[in-house]
Amino acid sequence: MAPVITIDGPSGSGKGTIASRLAEILGWRCLDSGALYRLLGYSAERAGIAFDDVKQLAQMALKMNIEFREGRVLLDGEDVSLAIRTEQAGNAASKVAALPEVRETLLTWQRACAVEPGLVADGRDMGSVVFPAAEVKIFLDASAEERAQRRYKQLIEKGLSANLTSLIAEIRERDDRDRNRSVAPLKAPDGALIVDSTALSIDEVLKRVLARVYQVLPELE
């Protein structure tokens, strides 16, 4: 397997941005695992499939035709990049991600992304479950209020409606669901560098992450 760097953390902690920039710096592939669950949750809602219909959800996960192209996410050829980034899609993702059958279906797909020269994988269980032998593991966190503020800004910039108070409540609810689910709960993997990004800029977080990467993999510097 090619070398892997995992970046885990709750919604809004900045892991997607850091993973993308890190992959660009290293010239590695980037895996946005959260997009897979958002795609499934979005598809299930659109098809009218209940979130407790495990069999149909697992079948849908197998059949999804997904493409990540130039920063866009395509589902069966349709650009759903914005549609899967709403809070509704995020909550749907959190619900389907709690199902063992769904996670098992997507596990092989995710591991197949680890190809040369290397992979930066971001999600909630990349270092603890999907890539437990990853060379470098990072766990990003931030306060619920700060993460909600970031999310609010992102949504407004994309022309989507948002309510800050509702976002804080939804993030806390999702955190509780993700941290307490029976399968692959959100937690810092063993040996991970834990970075609280509440009071840090993206550049400051990236600097700390790069320092750990170069410490463990000096040949990349």
Stockholm file with secondary structure:
# STOCKHOLM 1.0

chainA/1-221         MAPVITIDGPSGSGKGTIASRLAEILGWRCLDSGALYRLLGYSAERAGIAFDDVKQLAQMALKMNIEFREGRVLLDGEDVSLAIRTEQAGNAASKVAALPEVRETLLTWQRACAVEPGLVADGRDMGSVVFPAAEVKIFLDASAEERAQRRYKQLIEKGLSANLTSLIAEIRERDDRDRNRSVAPLKAPDGALIVDSTALSIDEVLKRVLARVYQVLPELE
#=GR chainA/1-221 SS CCCEEEEECSTTSSHHHHHHHHHHHHTCEEEEHHHHHHHHHHHHHHHTCCTTCHHHHHHHHHHCCEEEETTEEEETTEECTTGGGSHHHHHHHHHHTTCHHHHHHHHHHHHTTCCTTCEEEEESSIIIIICTTCSEEEEEECCHHHHHHHHHHHHHHTTCCCCHHHHHHHHHHHHHHHHHCSSSCCCCCTTCEEEECTTCCHHHHHHHHHHHHHHHCGGGC
#=GC SS_cons         CCCEEEEECSTTSSHHHHHHHHHHHHTCEEEEHHHHHHHHHHHHHHHTCCTTCHHHHHHHHHHCCEEEETTEEEETTEECTTGGGSHHHHHHHHHHTTCHHHHHHHHHHHHTTCCTTCEEEEESSIIIIICTTCSEEEEEECCHHHHHHHHHHHHHHTTCCCCHHHHHHHHHHHHHHHHHCSSSCCCCCTTCEEEECTTCCHHHHHHHHHHHHHHHCGGGC
//
